[in-house]
Amino acid sequence: MALTLRLQRHGSTHRPFYHIVATDSRRPRNGRFIEKLGYYDPNKEPSIMEVKTDRVQYWYANGAQVSSAVANILKKKSVKLDRKQDAK
């Protein structure tokens, strides 16, 4: 299964609201997802971005690809992604 971290659009016309989700890349944009990892609200000033960094890191370490929009959000939130999983 090809996993990707991407945005799922919600909200009404001209009032978008996005969930950051881990999903199979072959699913539709707003289709079924595996886990909700945060949200992005561009309607507020400044934009609101909430991210569960530990879960994003988990999925990335397990091979998930990151979409360009989610990569930009993670960069603004200063989230460093590493393919190596921490040994506990």
N, C-alpha and C positions, 0 to 999 in steps of 0.2 A: 504494500500500500504506500503510495507516494503522499506523504504528509506535507502540508503547507500551513504557514501562519499568515492569515490574511484578514481583510476587513469584510464584515457582513453589514450591508446597508439596512437601516431601519429609519423610521420617521416619515413624515408626510412630505408632500411635494414642496420643494424649495426649503425644507427644514431637515437636512440629513443628520443622522446620528449613527455611529458605527460601533459595532462590537468587534473586538479582536478575538479571533477564534483559531483553534487548531482543527483542521479538517482534511479530508482526502481531497487531493487536487482535482480529481475527476468529478466531484460533486458541483452542483450549481452554486453560484455566489451566495445566495441566501438559503441554501439547502441545509441538510443535516450536518451537524458538526460534532466533534469529539469532546472538546472542552472550551469554555469561554475563558479568555485570558485577560480581558480588560475592555475598556471602551475609549472612544474618542468622540468628543462633542465640539465640532467646529463652530457652532452657533453662538457660543459664549465668547466674551472678550475679557481676558485671553482664552484661547481654546483649552478645554479640559481634556487631559490625557491621563488615564489611570491604567497601570499595567502590573500584572502579577509577575514580577521579574523572576522569581524562583521557578514558576511553571513554564515561562517562556524559555528559560535556560534549560530546563528538563527536556522539553520537546526539541529544542535545537540540538542538544547533545545526542539525542536519539535519532537524528537524521532529518528533521523537518527543514524544509526550505522556507525562507522568509520573503514575502512579497515586497516590492519596492516601497509601497505606502507604509507598511508596518515597519520596515527598516528605517524609514525617515522618522517615524514616531519614536522608535527605540533609540535612535541617535539623539533626538531632542531630550529624551528622558535619561540620557547617559547610561544606557544599559549595554554592558559589554558581553558579547556572546562568545562562548568557547565550546568547541566540539568535544573536548575532553570532559567526562563526567567526574565529579568529585568523588573520591573514595571515602566511604564513611565506615 
